[in-house]
C-alpha cells in the first residue's frame, strides 16, 4: 500500500517537474523576446535623439 502511494507520488512529481520546466522555458523565451524588442526600441530612440540634437544647432 505505502509503496504504491510512493510510486504514484514519484510519478506525479516527475510529471509536474517536466511541466514546470517547459512553463519556465516559455516564460524565459517570452521575457527574452520582450526584452529584445524593448532594447531595440531604446536604441532606435537614442539614435533619433542623437540625430535631432545634431540637427538642432544647424537650425539655430
CHARMM-style PDB file with segment names, atoms N, HN, CA, C and O in Angstrom:
ATOM      1  N   UNK     1       0.840  -1.200   0.000  1.00  0.00      PROA
ATOM      2  CA  UNK     1       0.000   0.000   0.000  1.00  0.00      PROA
ATOM      3  C   UNK     1       0.876   1.253   0.000  1.00  0.00      PROA
ATOM      4  O   UNK     1       0.704   2.136  -0.840  1.00  0.00      PROA
ATOM      5  N   UNK     2       1.801   1.325   0.929  1.00  0.00      PROA
ATOM      6  HN  UNK     2       1.942   0.607   1.612  1.00  0.00      PROA
ATOM      7  CA  UNK     2       2.656   2.501   1.049  1.00  0.00      PROA
ATOM      8  C   UNK     2       3.565   2.639  -0.169  1.00  0.00      PROA
ATOM      9  O   UNK     2       3.782   3.742  -0.671  1.00  0.00      PROA
ATOM     10  N   UNK     3       4.097   1.502  -0.641  1.00  0.00      PROA
ATOM     11  HN  UNK     3       3.921   0.606  -0.234  1.00  0.00      PROA
ATOM     12  CA  UNK     3       4.971   1.521  -1.822  1.00  0.00      PROA
ATOM     13  C   UNK     3       4.211   2.057  -3.031  1.00  0.00      PROA
ATOM     14  O   UNK     3       4.750   2.827  -3.826  1.00  0.00      PROA
ATOM     15  N   UNK     4       2.955   1.641  -3.159  1.00  0.00      PROA
ATOM     16  HN  UNK     4       2.517   1.016  -2.514  1.00  0.00      PROA
ATOM     17  CA  UNK     4       2.126   2.071  -4.285  1.00  0.00      PROA
ATOM     18  C   UNK     4       1.926   3.583  -4.252  1.00  0.00      PROA
ATOM     19  O   UNK     4       2.045   4.258  -5.275  1.00  0.00      PROA
ATOM     20  N   UNK     5       1.625   4.099  -3.082  1.00  0.00      PROA
ATOM     21  HN  UNK     5       1.528   3.551  -2.251  1.00  0.00      PROA
ATOM     22  CA  UNK     5       1.419   5.538  -2.913  1.00  0.00      PROA
ATOM     23  C   UNK     5       2.700   6.291  -3.248  1.00  0.00      PROA
ATOM     24  O   UNK     5       2.676   7.322  -3.921  1.00  0.00      PROA
ATOM     25  N   UNK     6       3.809   5.761  -2.770  1.00  0.00      PROA
ATOM     26  HN  UNK     6       3.828   4.924  -2.224  1.00  0.00      PROA
ATOM     27  CA  UNK     6       5.100   6.400  -3.021  1.00  0.00      PROA
ATOM     28  C   UNK     6       5.408   6.431  -4.515  1.00  0.00      PROA
ATOM     29  O   UNK     6       5.899   7.433  -5.035  1.00  0.00      PROA
ATOM     30  N   UNK     7       5.116   5.328  -5.198  1.00  0.00      PROA
ATOM     31  HN  UNK     7       4.717   4.514  -4.776  1.00  0.00      PROA
ATOM     32  CA  UNK     7       5.371   5.252  -6.636  1.00  0.00      PROA
ATOM     33  C   UNK     7       4.502   6.273  -7.386  1.00  0.00      PROA
ATOM     34  O   UNK     7       4.975   6.968  -8.284  1.00  0.00      PROA
ATOM     35  N   UNK     8       3.234   6.344  -6.998  1.00  0.00      PROA
ATOM     36  HN  UNK     8       2.850   5.779  -6.268  1.00  0.00      PROA
ATOM     37  CA  UNK     8       2.328   7.310  -7.632  1.00  0.00      PROA
ATOM     38  C   UNK     8       2.825   8.736  -7.403  1.00  0.00      PROA
ATOM     39  O   UNK     8       2.825   9.562  -8.315  1.00  0.00      PROA
ATOM     40  N   UNK     9       3.245   9.006  -6.177  1.00  0.00      PROA
ATOM     41  HN  UNK     9       3.245   8.334  -5.436  1.00  0.00      PROA
ATOM     42  CA  UNK     9       3.718  10.346  -5.833  1.00  0.00      PROA
ATOM     43  C   UNK     9       4.949  10.705  -6.657  1.00  0.00      PROA
ATOM     44  O   UNK     9       5.080  11.833  -7.132  1.00  0.00      PROA
ATOM     45  N   UNK    10       5.859   9.728  -6.824  1.00  0.00      PROA
ATOM     46  HN  UNK    10       5.752   8.812  -6.438  1.00  0.00      PROA
ATOM     47  CA  UNK    10       7.068   9.962  -7.629  1.00  0.00      PROA
ATOM     48  C   UNK    10       6.705  10.273  -9.073  1.00  0.00      PROA
ATOM     49  O   UNK    10       7.284  11.169  -9.687  1.00  0.00      PROA
ATOM     50  N   UNK    11       5.745   9.529  -9.614  1.00  0.00      PROA
ATOM     51  HN  UNK    11       5.275   8.801  -9.116  1.00  0.00      PROA
ATOM     52  CA  UNK    11       5.321   9.766 -10.997  1.00  0.00      PROA
ATOM     53  C   UNK    11       4.716  11.161 -11.129  1.00  0.00      PROA
ATOM     54  O   UNK    11       4.990  11.882 -12.088  1.00  0.00      PROA
ATOM     55  N   UNK    12       3.900  11.524 -10.164  1.00  0.00      PROA
ATOM     56  HN  UNK    12       3.677  10.939  -9.385  1.00  0.00      PROA
ATOM     57  CA  UNK    12       3.261  12.838 -10.197  1.00  0.00      PROA
ATOM     58  C   UNK    12       4.290  13.958 -10.125  1.00  0.00      PROA
ATOM     59  O   UNK    12       4.223  14.921 -10.889  1.00  0.00      PROA
ATOM     60  N   UNK    13       5.242  13.831  -9.206  1.00  0.00      PROA
ATOM     61  HN  UNK    13       5.297  13.049  -8.585  1.00  0.00      PROA
ATOM     62  CA  UNK    13       6.248  14.886  -9.067  1.00  0.00      PROA
ATOM     63  C   UNK    13       7.129  14.958 -10.307  1.00  0.00      PROA
ATOM     64  O   UNK    13       7.537  16.045 -10.716  1.00  0.00      PROA
ATOM     65  N   UNK    14       7.424  13.806 -10.910  1.00  0.00      PROA
ATOM     66  HN  UNK    14       7.092  12.923 -10.578  1.00  0.00      PROA
ATOM     67  CA  UNK    14       8.235  13.796 -12.129  1.00  0.00      PROA
ATOM     68  C   UNK    14       7.495  14.524 -13.248  1.00  0.00      PROA
ATOM     69  O   UNK    14       8.082  15.343 -13.956  1.00  0.00      PROA
ATOM     70  N   UNK    15       6.205  14.225 -13.407  1.00  0.00      PROA
ATOM     71  HN  UNK    15       5.728  13.560 -12.832  1.00  0.00      PROA
ATOM     72  CA  UNK    15       5.403  14.883 -14.437  1.00  0.00      PROA
ATOM     73  C   UNK    15       5.305  16.377 -14.153  1.00  0.00      PROA
ATOM     74  O   UNK    15       5.412  17.200 -15.062  1.00  0.00      PROA
ATOM     75  N   UNK    16       5.104  16.717 -12.896  1.00  0.00      PROA
ATOM     76  HN  UNK    16       5.018  16.049 -12.157  1.00  0.00      PROA
ATOM     77  CA  UNK    16       4.974  18.117 -12.505  1.00  0.00      PROA
ATOM     78  C   UNK    16       6.256  18.887 -12.806  1.00  0.00      PROA
ATOM     79  O   UNK    16       6.212  20.022 -13.281  1.00  0.00      PROA
ATOM     80  N   UNK    17       7.391  18.265 -12.527  1.00  0.00      PROA
ATOM     81  HN  UNK    17       7.427  17.343 -12.141  1.00  0.00      PROA
ATOM     82  CA  UNK    17       8.679  18.917 -12.777  1.00  0.00      PROA
ATOM     83  C   UNK    17       8.857  19.191 -14.265  1.00  0.00      PROA
ATOM     84  O   UNK    17       9.335  20.257 -14.655  1.00  0.00      PROA
ATOM     85  N   UNK    18       8.467  18.219 -15.099  1.00  0.00      PROA
ATOM     86  HN  UNK    18       8.078  17.353 -14.782  1.00  0.00      PROA
ATOM     87  CA  UNK    18       8.599  18.401 -16.546  1.00  0.00      PROA
ATOM     88  C   UNK    18       7.733  19.557 -17.011  1.00  0.00      PROA
ATOM     89  O   UNK    18       8.183  20.405 -17.782  1.00  0.00      PROA
ATOM     90  N   UNK    19       6.490  19.593 -16.545  1.00  0.00      PROA
ATOM     91  HN  UNK    19       6.125  18.904 -15.919  1.00  0.00      PROA
ATOM     92  CA  UNK    19       5.575  20.678 -16.903  1.00  0.00      PROA
ATOM     93  C   UNK    19       6.156  22.000 -16.440  1.00  0.00      PROA
ATOM     94  O   UNK    19       6.159  22.980 -17.185  1.00  0.00      PROA
ATOM     95  N   UNK    20       6.646  22.027 -15.213  1.00  0.00      PROA
ATOM     96  HN  UNK    20       6.643  21.232 -14.608  1.00  0.00      PROA
ATOM     97  CA  UNK    20       7.204  23.248 -14.633  1.00  0.00      PROA
ATOM     98  C   UNK    20       8.369  23.754 -15.478  1.00  0.00      PROA
ATOM     99  O   UNK    20       8.481  24.955 -15.726  1.00  0.00      PROA
ATOM    100  N   UNK    21       9.236  22.844 -15.919  1.00  0.00      PROA
ATOM    101  HN  UNK    21       9.145  21.869 -15.718  1.00  0.00      PROA
ATOM    102  CA  UNK    21      10.393  23.231 -16.729  1.00  0.00      PROA
ATOM    103  C   UNK    21       9.959  23.835 -18.050  1.00  0.00      PROA
ATOM    104  O   UNK    21      10.514  24.846 -18.478  1.00  0.00      PROA
ATOM    105  N   UNK    22       8.966  23.227 -18.707  1.00  0.00      PROA
ATOM    106  HN  UNK    22       8.514  22.405 -18.359  1.00  0.00      PROA
ATOM    107  CA  UNK    22       8.534  23.754 -20.004  1.00  0.00      PROA
ATOM    108  C   UNK    22       7.860  25.110 -19.824  1.00  0.00      PROA
ATOM    109  O   UNK    22       8.026  26.003 -20.655  1.00  0.00      PROA
ATOM    110  N   UNK    23       7.101  25.266 -18.740  1.00  0.00      PROA
ATOM    111  HN  UNK    23       6.966  24.541 -18.065  1.00  0.00      PROA
ATOM    112  CA  UNK    23       6.469  26.557 -18.461  1.00  0.00      PROA
ATOM    113  C   UNK    23       7.540  27.612 -18.220  1.00  0.00      PROA
ATOM    114  O   UNK    23       7.452  28.726 -18.738  1.00  0.00      PROA
ATOM    115  N   UNK    24       8.549  27.259 -17.434  1.00  0.00      PROA
ATOM    116  HN  UNK    24       8.620  26.355 -17.013  1.00  0.00      PROA
ATOM    117  CA  UNK    24       9.656  28.180 -17.170  1.00  0.00      PROA
ATOM    118  C   UNK    24      10.357  28.571 -18.460  1.00  0.00      PROA
ATOM    119  O   UNK    24      10.709  29.733 -18.662  1.00  0.00      PROA
ATOM    120  N   UNK    25      10.555  27.585 -19.333  1.00  0.00      PROA
ATOM    121  HN  UNK    25      10.269  26.641 -19.169  1.00  0.00      PROA
ATOM    122  CA  UNK    25      11.222  27.851 -20.602  1.00  0.00      PROA
ATOM    123  C   UNK    25      10.413  28.848 -21.423  1.00  0.00      PROA
ATOM    124  O   UNK    25      10.966  29.772 -22.020  1.00  0.00      PROA
ATOM    125  N   UNK    26       9.090  28.649 -21.446  1.00  0.00      PROA
ATOM    126  HN  UNK    26       8.640  27.899 -20.961  1.00  0.00      PROA
ATOM    127  CA  UNK    26       8.220  29.575 -22.176  1.00  0.00      PROA
ATOM    128  C   UNK    26       8.332  30.977 -21.600  1.00  0.00      PROA
ATOM    129  O   UNK    26       8.454  31.954 -22.338  1.00  0.00      PROA
ATOM    130  N   UNK    27       8.291  31.068 -20.276  1.00  0.00      PROA
ATOM    131  HN  UNK    27       8.192  30.274 -19.676  1.00  0.00      PROA
ATOM    132  CA  UNK    27       8.388  32.372 -19.622  1.00  0.00      PROA
ATOM    133  C   UNK    27       9.706  33.042 -19.955  1.00  0.00      PROA
ATOM    134  O   UNK    27       9.751  34.240 -20.231  1.00  0.00      PROA
ATOM    135  N   UNK    28      10.783  32.263 -19.928  1.00  0.00      PROA
ATOM    136  HN  UNK    28      10.747  31.290 -19.703  1.00  0.00      PROA
ATOM    137  CA  UNK    28      12.108  32.823 -20.204  1.00  0.00      PROA
ATOM    138  C   UNK    28      12.190  33.318 -21.642  1.00  0.00      PROA
ATOM    139  O   UNK    28      12.703  34.409 -21.890  1.00  0.00      PROA
ATOM    140  N   UNK    29      11.686  32.523 -22.605  1.00  0.00      PROA
ATOM    141  HN  UNK    29      11.269  31.636 -22.404  1.00  0.00      PROA
ATOM    142  CA  UNK    29      11.755  32.955 -24.003  1.00  0.00      PROA
ATOM    143  C   UNK    29      10.882  34.178 -24.218  1.00  0.00      PROA
ATOM    144  O   UNK    29      11.262  35.084 -24.960  1.00  0.00      PROA
ATOM    145  N   UNK    30       9.698  34.222 -23.569  1.00  0.00      PROA
ATOM    146  HN  UNK    30       9.389  33.487 -22.966  1.00  0.00      PROA
ATOM    147  CA  UNK    30       8.847  35.413 -23.666  1.00  0.00      PROA
ATOM    148  C   UNK    30       9.587  36.625 -23.137  1.00  0.00      PROA
ATOM    149  O   UNK    30       9.596  37.683 -23.768  1.00  0.00      PROA
ATOM    150  N   UNK    31      10.210  36.469 -21.974  1.00  0.00      PROA
ATOM    151  HN  UNK    31      10.203  35.610 -21.461  1.00  0.00      PROA
ATOM    152  CA  UNK    31      10.961  37.571 -21.365  1.00  0.00      PROA
ATOM    153  C   UNK    31      12.063  38.050 -22.307  1.00  0.00      PROA
ATOM    154  O   UNK    31      12.278  39.252 -22.465  1.00  0.00      PROA
ATOM    155  N   UNK    32      12.760  37.094 -22.933  1.00  0.00      PROA
ATOM    156  HN  UNK    32      12.586  36.118 -22.804  1.00  0.00      PROA
ATOM    157  CA  UNK    32      13.852  37.458 -23.829  1.00  0.00      PROA
ATOM    158  C   UNK    32      13.330  38.215 -25.041  1.00  0.00      PROA
ATOM    159  O   UNK    32      13.943  39.185 -25.485  1.00  0.00      PROA
ATOM    160  N   UNK    33      12.188  37.767 -25.580  1.00  0.00      PROA
ATOM    161  HN  UNK    33      11.690  36.979 -25.219  1.00  0.00      PROA
ATOM    162  CA  UNK    33      11.601  38.451 -26.736  1.00  0.00      PROA
ATOM    163  C   UNK    33      11.184  39.860 -26.356  1.00  0.00      PROA
ATOM    164  O   UNK    33      11.453  40.815 -27.084  1.00  0.00      PROA
ATOM    165  N   UNK    34      10.514  39.986 -25.190  1.00  0.00      PROA
ATOM    166  HN  UNK    34      10.296  39.210 -24.598  1.00  0.00      PROA
ATOM    167  CA  UNK    34      10.067  41.304 -24.729  1.00  0.00      PROA
ATOM    168  C   UNK    34      11.268  42.211 -24.494  1.00  0.00      PROA
ATOM    169  O   UNK    34      11.278  43.363 -24.926  1.00  0.00      PROA
ATOM    170  N   UNK    35      12.281  41.685 -23.808  1.00  0.00      PROA
ATOM    171  HN  UNK    35      12.274  40.748 -23.458  1.00  0.00      PROA
ATOM    172  CA  UNK    35      13.479  42.473 -23.522  1.00  0.00      PROA
ATOM    173  C   UNK    35      14.183  42.868 -24.810  1.00  0.00      PROA
ATOM    174  O   UNK    35      14.666  43.993 -24.939  1.00  0.00      PROA
ATOM    175  N   UNK    36      14.241  41.941 -25.765  1.00  0.00      PROA
ATOM    176  HN  UNK    36      13.849  41.027 -25.660  1.00  0.00      PROA
ATOM    177  CA  UNK    36      14.891  42.222 -27.037  1.00  0.00      PROA
ATOM    178  C   UNK    36      14.225  43.369 -27.775  1.00  0.00      PROA
ATOM    179  O   UNK    36      14.901  44.273 -28.266  1.00  0.00      PROA
ATOM    180  N   UNK    37      12.895  43.335 -27.855  1.00  0.00      PROA
ATOM    181  HN  UNK    37      12.345  42.601 -27.456  1.00  0.00      PROA
ATOM    182  CA  UNK    37      12.191  44.403 -28.566  1.00  0.00      PROA
ATOM    183  C   UNK    37      12.309  45.711 -27.798  1.00  0.00      PROA
ATOM    184  O   UNK    37      12.405  46.783 -28.397  1.00  0.00      PROA
ATOM    185  N   UNK    38      12.302  45.622 -26.466  1.00  0.00      PROA
ATOM    186  HN  UNK    38      12.225  44.752 -25.980  1.00  0.00      PROA
ATOM    187  CA  UNK    38      12.446  46.809 -25.625  1.00  0.00      PROA
ATOM    188  C   UNK    38      13.799  47.475 -25.879  1.00  0.00      PROA
ATOM    189  O   UNK    38      13.877  48.692 -26.049  1.00  0.00      PROA
ATOM    190  N   UNK    39      14.857  46.672 -25.904  1.00  0.00      PROA
ATOM    191  HN  UNK    39      14.794  45.684 -25.765  1.00  0.00      PROA
ATOM    192  CA  UNK    39      16.203  47.207 -26.145  1.00  0.00      PROA
ATOM    193  C   UNK    39      16.321  47.790 -27.546  1.00  0.00      PROA
ATOM    194  O   UNK    39      16.981  48.810 -27.745  1.00  0.00      PROA
ATOM    195  N   UNK    40      15.678  47.139 -28.522  1.00  0.00      PROA
ATOM    196  HN  UNK    40      15.142  46.310 -28.360  1.00  0.00      PROA
ATOM    197  CA  UNK    40      15.693  47.667 -29.888  1.00  0.00      PROA
ATOM    198  C   UNK    40      15.022  49.031 -29.924  1.00  0.00      PROA
ATOM    199  O   UNK    40      15.527  49.958 -30.559  1.00  0.00      PROA
ATOM    200  N   UNK    41      13.882  49.158 -29.244  1.00  0.00      PROA
ATOM    201  HN  UNK    41      13.472  48.405 -28.729  1.00  0.00      PROA
ATOM    202  CA  UNK    41      13.177  50.442 -29.204  1.00  0.00      PROA
ATOM    203  C   UNK    41      14.045  51.520 -28.578  1.00  0.00      PROA
ATOM    204  O   UNK    41      14.088  52.651 -29.064  1.00  0.00      PROA
ATOM    205  N   UNK    42      14.737  51.171 -27.500  1.00  0.00      PROA
ATOM    206  HN  UNK    42      14.702  50.253 -27.106  1.00  0.00      PROA
ATOM    207  CA  UNK    42      15.609  52.141 -26.829  1.00  0.00      PROA
ATOM    208  C   UNK    42      16.713  52.593 -27.778  1.00  0.00      PROA
ATOM    209  O   UNK    42      17.016  53.784 -27.850  1.00  0.00      PROA
ATOM    210  N   UNK    43      17.316  51.654 -28.505  1.00  0.00      PROA
ATOM    211  HN  UNK    43      17.069  50.687 -28.445  1.00  0.00      PROA
ATOM    212  CA  UNK    43      18.406  52.037 -29.409  1.00  0.00      PROA
ATOM    213  C   UNK    43      17.877  52.915 -30.540  1.00  0.00      PROA
ATOM    214  O   UNK    43      18.556  53.849 -30.968  1.00  0.00      PROA
ATOM    215  N   UNK    44      16.669  52.621 -31.027  1.00  0.00      PROA
ATOM    216  HN  UNK    44      16.118  51.862 -30.680  1.00  0.00      PROA
ATOM    217  CA  UNK    44      16.076  53.477 -32.060  1.00  0.00      PROA
ATOM    218  C   UNK    44      15.853  54.880 -31.522  1.00  0.00      PROA
ATOM    219  O   UNK    44      16.165  55.870 -32.184  1.00  0.00      PROA
ATOM    220  N   UNK    45      15.304  54.954 -30.300  1.00  0.00      PROA
ATOM    221  HN  UNK    45      15.051  54.150 -29.762  1.00  0.00      PROA
ATOM    222  CA  UNK    45      15.018  56.261 -29.702  1.00  0.00      PROA
ATOM    223  C   UNK    45      16.298  57.056 -29.479  1.00  0.00      PROA
ATOM    224  O   UNK    45      16.336  58.257 -29.745  1.00  0.00      PROA
ATOM    225  N   UNK    46      17.337  56.399 -28.997  1.00  0.00      PROA
ATOM    226  HN  UNK    46      17.305  55.423 -28.782  1.00  0.00      PROA
ATOM    227  CA  UNK    46      18.582  57.127 -28.733  1.00  0.00      PROA
ATOM    228  C   UNK    46      19.201  57.610 -30.043  1.00  0.00      PROA
ATOM    229  O   UNK    46      19.773  58.699 -30.091  1.00  0.00      PROA
ATOM    230  N   UNK    47      19.093  56.809 -31.109  1.00  0.00      PROA
ATOM    231  HN  UNK    47      18.629  55.924 -31.070  1.00  0.00      PROA
ATOM    232  CA  UNK    47      19.608  57.241 -32.412  1.00  0.00      PROA
ATOM    233  C   UNK    47      18.830  58.456 -32.905  1.00  0.00      PROA
ATOM    234  O   UNK    47      19.411  59.394 -33.451  1.00  0.00      PROA
ATOM    235  N   UNK    48      17.515  58.435 -32.711  1.00  0.00      PROA
ATOM    236  HN  UNK    48      17.042  57.673 -32.268  1.00  0.00      PROA
ATOM    237  CA  UNK    48      16.683  59.560 -33.141  1.00  0.00      PROA
ATOM    238  C   UNK    48      17.036  60.809 -32.344  1.00  0.00      PROA
ATOM    239  O   UNK    48      17.081  61.908 -32.896  1.00  0.00      PROA
ATOM    240  N   UNK    49      17.287  60.642 -31.043  1.00  0.00      PROA
ATOM    241  HN  UNK    49      17.250  59.749 -30.595  1.00  0.00      PROA
ATOM    242  CA  UNK    49      17.649  61.787 -30.203  1.00  0.00      PROA
ATOM    243  C   UNK    49      18.982  62.376 -30.642  1.00  0.00      PROA
ATOM    244  O   UNK    49      19.130  63.596 -30.712  1.00  0.00      PROA
ATOM    245  N   UNK    50      19.946  61.522 -30.935  1.00  0.00      PROA
ATOM    246  HN  UNK    50      19.826  60.531 -30.878  1.00  0.00      PROA
ATOM    247  CA  UNK    50      21.255  61.988 -31.391  1.00  0.00      PROA
ATOM    248  C   UNK    50      21.094  62.743 -32.705  1.00  0.00      PROA
ATOM    249  O   UNK    50      21.698  63.798 -32.900  1.00  0.00      PROA
ATOM    250  N   UNK    51      20.281  62.203 -33.599  1.00  0.00      PROA
ATOM    251  HN  UNK    51      19.790  61.346 -33.441  1.00  0.00      PROA
ATOM    252  CA  UNK    51      20.062  62.848 -34.897  1.00  0.00      PROA
ATOM    253  C   UNK    51      19.400  64.208 -34.715  1.00  0.00      PROA
ATOM    254  O   UNK    51      19.772  65.168 -35.390  1.00  0.00      PROA
ATOM    255  N   UNK    52      18.421  64.305 -33.811  1.00  0.00      PROA
ATOM    256  HN  UNK    52      18.119  63.524 -33.263  1.00  0.00      PROA
ATOM    257  CA  UNK    52      17.731  65.580 -33.612  1.00  0.00      PROA
ATOM    258  C   UNK    52      18.649  66.589 -32.926  1.00  0.00      PROA
ATOM    259  O   UNK    52      18.560  67.789 -33.190  1.00  0.00      PROA
ATOM    260  N   UNK    53      19.531  66.109 -32.046  1.00  0.00      PROA
ATOM    261  HN  UNK    53      19.603  65.135 -31.832  1.00  0.00      PROA
ATOM    262  CA  UNK    53      20.483  67.020 -31.391  1.00  0.00      PROA
ATOM    263  C   UNK    53      21.461  67.586 -32.412  1.00  0.00      PROA
ATOM    264  O   UNK    53      21.861  68.747 -32.326  1.00  0.00      PROA
ATOM    265  N   UNK    54      21.839  66.760 -33.375  1.00  0.00      PROA
ATOM    266  HN  UNK    54      21.514  65.817 -33.445  1.00  0.00      PROA
ATOM    267  CA  UNK    54      22.762  67.227 -34.418  1.00  0.00      PROA
ATOM    268  C   UNK    54      22.066  68.239 -35.322  1.00  0.00      PROA
ATOM    269  O   UNK    54      22.690  69.179 -35.814  1.00  0.00      PROA
ATOM    270  N   UNK    55      20.777  68.038 -35.533  1.00  0.00      PROA
ATOM    271  HN  UNK    55      20.270  67.274 -35.133  1.00  0.00      PROA
ATOM    272  CA  UNK    55      20.030  68.916 -36.435  1.00  0.00      PROA
ATOM    273  C   UNK    55      19.729  70.257 -35.776  1.00  0.00      PROA
ATOM    274  O   UNK    55      19.620  71.275 -36.458  1.00  0.00      PROA
ATOM    275  N   UNK    56      19.594  70.260 -34.451  1.00  0.00      PROA
ATOM    276  HN  UNK    56      19.682  69.432 -33.897  1.00  0.00      PROA
ATOM    277  CA  UNK    56      19.216  71.495 -33.747  1.00  0.00      PROA
ATOM    278  C   UNK    56      20.222  72.630 -33.912  1.00  0.00      PROA
ATOM    279  O   UNK    56      19.810  73.723 -34.301  1.00  0.00      PROA
ATOM    280  N   UNK    57      21.504  72.446 -33.643  1.00  0.00      PROA
ATOM    281  HN  UNK    57      21.839  71.558 -33.326  1.00  0.00      PROA
ATOM    282  CA  UNK    57      22.447  73.569 -33.752  1.00  0.00      PROA
ATOM    283  C   UNK    57      22.469  74.190 -35.148  1.00  0.00      PROA
ATOM    284  O   UNK    57      22.562  75.410 -35.288  1.00  0.00      PROA
ATOM    285  N   UNK    58      22.384  73.355 -36.171  1.00  0.00      PROA
ATOM    286  HN  UNK    58      22.309  72.364 -36.057  1.00  0.00      PROA
ATOM    287  CA  UNK    58      22.415  73.896 -37.534  1.00  0.00      PROA
ATOM    288  C   UNK    58      21.141  74.686 -37.829  1.00  0.00      PROA
ATOM    289  O   UNK    58      21.164  75.631 -38.616  1.00  0.00      PROA
ATOM    290  N   UNK    59      20.028  74.299 -37.196  1.00  0.00      PROA
ATOM    291  HN  UNK    59      20.009  73.531 -36.556  1.00  0.00      PROA
ATOM    292  CA  UNK    59      18.773  75.028 -37.405  1.00  0.00      PROA
ATOM    293  C   UNK    59      18.827  76.376 -36.688  1.00  0.00      PROA
ATOM    294  O   UNK    59      18.258  77.360 -37.159  1.00  0.00      PROA
ATOM    295  N   UNK    60      19.512  76.414 -35.553  1.00  0.00      PROA
ATOM    296  HN  UNK    60      19.974  75.614 -35.170  1.00  0.00      PROA
ATOM    297  CA  UNK    60      19.627  77.671 -34.805  1.00  0.00      PROA
ATOM    298  C   UNK    60      20.696  78.527 -35.454  1.00  0.00      PROA
ATOM    299  OT1 UNK    60      20.965  79.636 -34.990  1.00  0.00      PROA
TER     300      UNK     60
END
